Amino acid sequence: MTHAIHILNHLRLTEKSNQLSSELGQYTFEVDIRANKHQIAQAVEDTFKVTVRRVNTMTIRGKKGRTRQGRPVVGSDYKKAIVTLKAGDKIELT
């Protein structure tokens, strides 16, 4: 799991993440659940050619639900990383 393509799943675009990126230079990624902060920082730096100052991570548990037949189901767990960049660095969202 040393390649950036295996660590970064996708960039999360929500109202809150857009506000964080415009005001504080923080970007939110959905990452591999086994990745640590050092691996995430290295993957972001290699992929987007920016300098990472800090990485905050949180593991989100899957939501519980029920099927039409009434059987309980659970969604997938995932890890979210909020990456703070050096002042002046940006990730172009195209």
C-alpha positions in Angstrom: 0.0 0.0 0.0 2.8 2.4 -0.9 1.3 4.0 -4.0 -0.9 7.1 -3.8 -3.5 5.4 -6.0 -4.1 2.8 -3.3 -4.3 5.3 -0.5 -6.5 8.2 -1.9 -9.9 6.9 -2.9 -11.5 10.3 -3.8 -11.9 13.9 -2.9 -15.1 14.6 -0.9 -16.9 17.7 -2.2 -19.6 18.9 0.2 -20.6 22.4 1.4 -18.5 22.0 4.5 -15.4 20.8 2.7 -15.7 23.6 0.1 -15.8 26.1 2.9 -12.8 24.6 4.6 -10.8 24.6 1.4 -11.6 28.2 0.5 -11.1 29.7 4.0 -8.5 27.5 5.7 -6.7 25.6 2.9 -8.0 22.2 4.1 -9.2 19.5 1.8 -11.2 16.4 2.6 -10.4 13.0 1.2 -11.8 9.5 1.5 -8.8 7.3 2.1 -8.0 3.6 2.5 -9.1 2.5 6.0 -5.6 1.0 6.7 -3.6 4.1 5.7 -1.9 6.2 8.4 -1.3 9.9 8.5 2.2 9.8 7.2 1.1 7.7 4.2 -1.8 10.0 3.5 0.4 13.1 3.6 3.0 11.5 1.3 0.2 10.5 -1.2 -1.3 14.0 -1.3 2.2 15.6 -1.8 3.1 13.2 -4.6 -0.2 13.4 -6.4 -0.9 17.2 -6.3 2.6 18.6 -5.8 1.8 20.6 -2.7 3.2 20.8 0.9 1.1 19.2 3.6 1.2 20.8 7.1 -1.2 18.6 9.0 -3.5 15.5 8.6 -6.5 14.8 10.7 -8.2 11.4 10.3 -11.5 9.9 11.4 -13.1 6.5 10.8 -16.7 6.7 9.9 -18.9 3.6 10.7 -21.3 2.4 8.1 -25.0 3.3 8.5 -27.5 0.7 9.7 -30.5 0.1 7.6 -33.1 -2.5 6.5 -34.0 -4.1 3.2 -37.5 -4.3 1.8 -37.9 -7.7 3.4 -36.9 -6.3 6.9 -33.4 -7.8 7.1 -30.9 -5.6 8.8 -27.9 -4.4 6.6 -24.9 -2.3 7.4 -23.1 0.1 5.0 -19.3 0.0 4.6 -17.0 1.7 7.0 -14.6 4.3 5.6 -11.8 6.7 6.7 -11.9 10.4 6.1 -8.8 12.6 6.1 -8.8 16.4 6.4 -5.5 17.6 5.0 -4.2 21.1 5.8 -1.8 22.6 3.1 0.9 25.1 3.4 -0.3 28.7 3.1 -0.5 29.6 -0.6 -0.8 26.0 -1.9 -4.0 25.0 -3.6 -5.5 21.8 -5.2 -7.2 22.6 -8.4 -10.7 21.1 -8.5 -11.5 20.4 -12.1 
